[in-house]
Amino acid sequence: MPIKSLSKALPKDPDNPGWVLGWAVVRSAPWSFIDIYASKEVAEVEAARLGDGYSAEYGSHHLGSDDFVSFG
């Protein structure tokens, strides 16, 4: 069962209106943005549940899209 992200409750990215900061679950090849979470631990659990190729990365997400920029 997927974990809810509550992405609208995440801190706003001060440099990008409409974007939030948090821990995203992504796959880089082919690109797939799953969701963004408030904690690294929750994102890591979701990435592990999804399997190989998925990871948890901290960065900025444009709400309502699959745009994500990792700070890592």
C-alpha positions in Angstrom: 0.0 0.0 0.0 1.5 3.4 -1.0 2.4 5.9 1.7 0.5 9.2 1.5 2.9 12.2 1.0 0.8 15.1 2.1 2.9 17.2 -0.3 0.9 20.4 0.1 1.9 20.5 3.8 5.7 20.5 2.9 7.8 23.7 3.2 7.6 26.0 0.2 10.8 26.3 -1.9 11.7 30.0 -1.3 13.4 30.3 -4.7 10.7 28.7 -6.8 7.0 29.7 -6.4 4.7 26.6 -6.6 7.5 24.3 -5.6 8.0 22.5 -2.2 11.0 20.9 -0.5 11.2 17.3 0.6 12.3 13.8 0.0 11.1 12.4 -3.4 10.9 8.8 -4.5 12.2 8.7 -8.1 13.6 6.4 -10.7 16.1 7.9 -13.1 16.0 5.5 -16.1 13.4 5.7 -17.4 12.4 8.8 -15.4 9.6 8.4 -13.0 8.6 10.7 -10.1 6.5 8.8 -7.6 5.8 11.3 -4.8 7.4 13.6 -2.3 7.5 13.1 1.5 8.4 15.1 4.6 11.0 12.6 5.9 13.9 10.7 4.4 12.8 7.6 6.4 9.3 7.5 4.8 10.7 8.1 1.3 13.2 5.3 1.8 10.5 2.8 2.9 8.4 3.7 -0.2 11.5 3.4 -2.5 12.3 0.0 -1.0 8.7 -1.1 -1.5 8.8 -0.2 -5.2 12.0 -2.1 -5.7 15.2 -1.9 -7.8 15.9 1.4 -9.5 13.9 3.6 -7.1 15.6 5.9 -4.6 14.9 8.6 -2.1 16.4 12.0 -2.9 16.1 15.4 -1.3 15.2 18.4 -3.4 12.5 20.6 -4.9 9.2 19.5 -6.5 6.8 21.5 -8.6 3.4 20.6 -7.3 1.0 19.1 -9.8 3.7 17.8 -12.1 6.5 15.2 -12.2 9.2 18.0 -12.1 11.8 17.4 -9.4 15.3 18.8 -8.9 17.6 16.9 -6.6 20.0 18.7 -4.3 22.2 15.7 -4.0 
